[in-house]
Amino acid sequence: MFGYVKPFVPNLRVKEYELYKSVYCGLCRSMKKYTGNLSRMTLSYDMTFFALVRTVLAGEDYTIRKRRCAVHPMRSRPMMDDNGALAYAAYVSALLTAYKIDDTALDERGLVRLAARTAGPYARRLKRRAERAAYEIRSVVKDAMDETRRLENEACDAPDLPADVFGRMLGELLAMGLDGIHARLAYEIGLHTGRFVYIIDAVCDYEQDLKKHSYNPFIHAFDSEEEMKAFRQNTLRGVLMPEIDAILRAVYLMDFEGKPMFRECIENIITDGMGSALSIAVGKEGTDGKGSL
């Protein structure tokens, strides 16, 4: 994903931050194990959030121990041992990376396109490795990418449409393999997280995409940069806060028995981390993590 779904560290207690880091580092180790050493270069905060939520909803047992790694050889760090949630997140991350490479090879120009095309064989290897997952994640991602491509080719001027495609994809991926209430909550969290990420990323990339003549739904939605600026400053908060509220409603229904620090980490990411990302997006960077405007 895109780096907008991460904790606001000053508002976390030390033990909660240690838990978060253990999941982050544990996911890195699982990516090496399941999708190859190079895939670790795409490790993201977003997929760490995915792994946190999946660990709770899938009822995964977990253990944490201190280890050293190549990136941090001098001091041991807390790392979560491999489990089903981390393995699944590694496969999903690999597949999203592979399709991102494909998308870049089609959309970009010059050296960026050349680099993406050079990485084509690597993308194909990632897809093959992702197929080792026990679920049909490739068909979910492919269908969503095809639908997104169709909207881009039609120069869709309604940002809500591609945002919904991305959200539904993430919801299906997060819920896959779960049952009953757990699947429904996973889908809601994924849906609204995906919608939030797509819209805020499109807003933040507007100027760059305008210069590069790349597709961005907001370029087609507004007639001028002044209209886009007014939307960003006056309307964006009203568009994205309902997404954050919807995620929180689902999280409040999750069963955190035996995992109270997971609750603190997840709620911090949603209220404080995503709130801060929203503040930055509207041009009023906050320092309290609450997204106050």
Buried (B, 14 or more C-beta within 10 A) or exposed (E): BBEBBBBBBEBBEEEBBBBBBBBBBBBBBBBBBBBBEBBBEBBBBBBBBBBBBBBBBBBBEBEBEEBEBEEEEEEEBBBBBBBBBBBBBBBBBBBBBBBBBBBBBEBBEEEEBEEBBEBEEBBEBBBEBBBEBEBEBBEBBBBBBEBBBEBBEEEBEEBBBBBBBBBBBBBBBBBBBBEEEBBBBBBBBBBBBBBBBBBBBBBBBBEEBBEBEBBBBBBBBBEEEEEBBEBBEEEBBEBBBEBBEBBBEBBEEBEBEEBEBBBBBBBBBBBBBBBBBBBBBBEEEBEEBBBEB
